[in-house]
Amino acid sequence: MSRRLAAVLAFLFLSGGLLRLATLEDRVMKRLGEVEARLAAVEGAKPGPGASGVSRAELEQLRVQLRELDRQVAVLNRQADDTKRDLDNHGRADSAIDVLRRDVEALERENESLRRDVDRAQREVDRLRTQVDRLR
């Protein structure tokens, strides 16, 4: 597999991971908003006649859900940071590969130039040998 193809595949894999993370984060944030709204409604309810009828157990369950969602958001943020770091590293690797590729191309051009010089020198040596042979 060529380096360029491998780089493209790695980029697509990482960017697909970012898309999945963003989608998952959207779902978690939506659920977090729902739980926070429900918790605010429950905490804002007044005891007595017309109360929402929410038990302490339900209130505690909502708090547990809220903590779990907060934990999931923290995990998603760490994963997004890791993925961004991977993409940054991938970009730096691509830059290094490009620099090396340019160096190799420059060396190949220099090698070709030296080869032409050697060929020219060999022709000159052959010409001088021919002259020496004629002079003998």
N, C-alpha and C positions, 0 to 999 in steps of 0.2 A: 504494500500500500504506500502510495507516495506521501511525502510529508505534508504537502498541501491538502490532500484529501483527508489525512488524519487530523489536520488542524481544523478543517471545515467541519468534520464530524464531531470533534471535541467541542467546537463552538456551538453547534446545533444542540448537542447533548446538554451543555451547560445552560444555554438560553431556554431550552425546553424545561429544564429544572427550575429556572427563574419563573417561567410562566405558571408551572404547577404550584410553586410556592406562593405566587401572587394570588392565584385562584383560591388556594387553601386559606391564605390569610384573609381574603375577602369574606369567605364563609365564616371563619372564626370571629372576625370583627363584627359581622352581622349578628351572629349568635350572642356575642358579648354585649352588643347594644340591646338586644332583646332582654337578656338577663338583667342588665343594669336598669332598664326601664321597668321591668317587673319588680325588681328589688326596690326601686324608688317608689313605685306605686304601693307596694306592701308596707314599706317603712313610713310612708306618708299617710297611711290609713289611720283613722282615729278609732280608738276602742269605743265600744258602746253600740247603741242602736244604729243600724245602717253601716256597720263596719264591714270590711271586705270579707271577713270570716277566714282570714289566713292564719294558720296555726304557726306557732313558734318553730315546729319541725319543718314546715314548708319554707319559712323564712331562712332557717339554717341551711336547708337544702339549696336554696338559691345562692346563699353566700358561698357554699362549697362549689357550686357550678361556676360562680364568678371567679373564684380562686383558680379553678382548673382552667378556665378560659384564659386568665391572665398568664398562667404557666405555659399554655399552648402558644400564646402570642410571643412570649419570651423565646420559646424554642424556635418559632418561625423566624423571629428576628435574627437569632444566631445562625440559622441555616441560610438566610438571605445574605448575611455578612460573609459567611464561608463561601457561598456561591460567587459573590462579588469578588472576593479575594482570588478565587480560582480563575475567574474571567480576567482579572488584572494580571495574574501570573501568566495566563495563556497569552495575553497581549504582549507581555514583555518577552516571552519565549518566541513569539512570532517575530518581534523586532530583532531579537538576537539571531534568529535563523536568517532573516533578510540580510543582516549585516554580514554574516558568514557566507551567504550565497554571493553577495557582491564581491567579497574578498576572493572567493574561489574563482569567480568570473575574471577578476583582475589578474589573478595568478595564471589562469589559462591563457589570457591574452599575452601576458609577459612570456610565458612558456612558448607560445607560438612565435613570438618575435625572436626569442633566443634560438629557436629551431631554424628560423629563416637565416639568422646570422651564422649559425653553424653550417647550414647548407651552402651559404655564400662563401664562407671560409674554406669549406671542403672543395668547392669548385675552383677557388683560387689556388689551393694546394695542388689540385690535379693539373691545372694550367701550368703552374710552375714546374711540376714534375715533367710534364710534356716538353717544356722548353729545355730543361736540364737534359732530358733524353736526346733531344735534337742536337744540343750542343756537344754531346759526347760523340 
